[in-house]
Amino acid sequence: MRHVLTGAAMLLVVGTTAACGGGAPTDASADEFCEQAVKLQEVETADDAKDWAKDAEDVGTPDDLTDEEREGFEILLDAAKDAEDEDGEIKESDLSKDEEEKVGAFSGYMTETCADELGAPDTDDLPTDPGDIETDDLPTDETTDMPIDPDEMPTDPEEMESYLEELESEMADMESP
């Protein structure tokens, strides 16, 4: 299943230290947990991140997370608590590769658990065979025609220069006003 990019991705750019401890409850209902997941998607500033962290820490997580997913949650909480704005955006990250993987595992859990609430597409319903993809409604007018016929390309350097100038002119005419 493809992971939905959420506010978690934004928080990955926050300077942080490794997760310490983990005081958030581990018995949250799926509904409470998913409510926090939706709020995470709305995180845009450091203040938003800190508000989310406080609420998410109070709610906690369901009890079916793996240790790696739970550690990812804790790392994300720490990152959100330490969030700082830099030029109107959340400051860049110092997460290690291991920490990023754990946050990614948590994000995957959150996406799977809260797919409906997050608006994630059900990838099980997507066709896996290219022949099964409906193409009747796709536009085809001039979208698949190559503007250059390779057989008509000049090989003489002077002709090539003239051809390229003409092509540049045609392309300039195609640009929107």
LINSULQUI-V563321 format. One record per backbone hydrogen bond with DSSP energy under -1.0 kcal/mol. CO is the residue of the C=O (numbers start at 0). NH is the residue of the N-H. Records with the same first field share a line. If there is no record, write none. Layout:
CO = NH  NH
This chain:
5 = 8
6 = 10
7 = 11
9 = 12
10 = 13
24 = 60
28 = 32
29 = 33
30 = 34
31 = 35
32 = 36
33 = 37
34 = 38
35 = 39
36 = 40
38 = 41
39 = 42
44 = 48
45 = 49
46 = 50
47 = 51
48 = 52
49 = 53
50 = 54
51 = 55
52 = 56
53 = 57
54 = 58
55 = 59
60 = 27
65 = 69
66 = 70
67 = 71
68 = 72
69 = 73
70 = 74
71 = 75
72 = 76
73 = 77
74 = 78
75 = 79
76 = 80
77 = 81
79 = 82
83 = 90
85 = 88
88 = 85
95 = 99
96 = 100
97 = 101
98 = 102
99 = 103
100 = 104
101 = 105
102 = 106
103 = 107
104 = 108
105 = 109
106 = 110
107 = 111
108 = 112
109 = 113
113 = 117
114 = 119
120 = 122
121 = 124
122 = 125
128 = 131
129 = 132
134 = 137
148 = 151
149 = 152
155 = 159
156 = 160
157 = 161
158 = 162
159 = 163
160 = 164
161 = 165
162 = 166
163 = 167
164 = 168
165 = 169
166 = 170
167 = 171
168 = 172
169 = 173
